[in-house]
Amino acid sequence: MATAAFDSSVLTRRGVLAAAAGSLLLAGCGQQGERPGEESSASSAPSGQDLVVGASLELTGRGAALGIPQQRALEISADALNKAGIPVGNLRRSIRLEIRDNRSNPREAARQAAELTRVGVQALVGGTLAETSVALAEAAQKVKTPFLSLGLGDGVVLPLTERTFSFQLTPDAVDVARRLAGLVETQRVRRVALLAADGLHGDSGVQAVRAALRDGDADLVRTVRLPETGRSFARAARRIAAADPDGVIVWGAAPDSGVAARELRRADYRGPLFFDAGAVAEDTLSAANAAAVEGAYAVHPACLSTSTLTVTSTAGLERRDFNYRYTQRYGTSNTFAPYASDALQLLAASARMAVSLDRGRMRAFLQTQVAEGIAGGYAFTAARHGGMEADSLAVYVVTQGAWRPYA
């Protein structure tokens, strides 16, 4: 469950915003929907009406490696929330999911957003690809429905004047790139090559990495773009290897990340690999990729670091319980951050605070939320609708086929 971020021990942007917004969050829990100068109003929803959340996800196609874990996260978290129900005014609501496979196609995602709104959903979630997320954001604006994006890539919620109903949960590319640049320096890598995915996610990475490396000691000696998912990456990998870099940043989501790593090794590149957050998925650690990615680094939300022995914070306990339920149900641990779980929690909190399932009121309260979720921390404001807070990120290294925190 997303919880107020009051337990931060360092003075961070999220900590400052949490202190400022704490009274609002507490008011939302105790006197739902009350705004300064306003009286609370009763829920306008009819008795027994569910909070219906429409999800357009990449369950097939090139985004399936990220979309399927998000479907699982939605179902696990909906089950957990429905055990007690969501207090909305003097009633307790249940969450009902309407999940669609957009087949990794932006046009299909936009069509589904319109369809789901017509059948009565109060909010939309989805789009693990930047392209589907942008399509969903545009559709959500037309139908005035809150949309929480799970997509990697900047620009989903920008320009804000045209995306007032959209919120992004994934990290900003600039924050990930800065952490990668710092890691590159600590590894004393001086000649860096960038292998970036095709599409909007790769575009964000190229821009962010160039800016992040500009002020450091490392030089970006070559940038190569990957072809579309499913095509051969061999030529792109050979071009990177020919530049003789000390380190290679692979900016792309699974399954591209693992395939790119394999092709780089086949091209006789033996140096360190650095991944962005999109690589941290089960597919990247598959048997086919294991040898190529062993020892690789990644910048990813710190949710992978939860220890079952030392965790004490509310968010940490919920993170641990989520991972336990995921493993029990699917036989493997979740690696790609459970952004969809946080999306449900944020929507539930907004409905509670709004004392209503009205789309406009839920959207208004979404942009006041400062919360620590399972994946990381969020601090939405009227002027900022995403993404995850920079101090939620951590560095990991692949050790014996698993992602381990890097000290």
Disulfide bonds with the S-S distance in Angstrom:
none
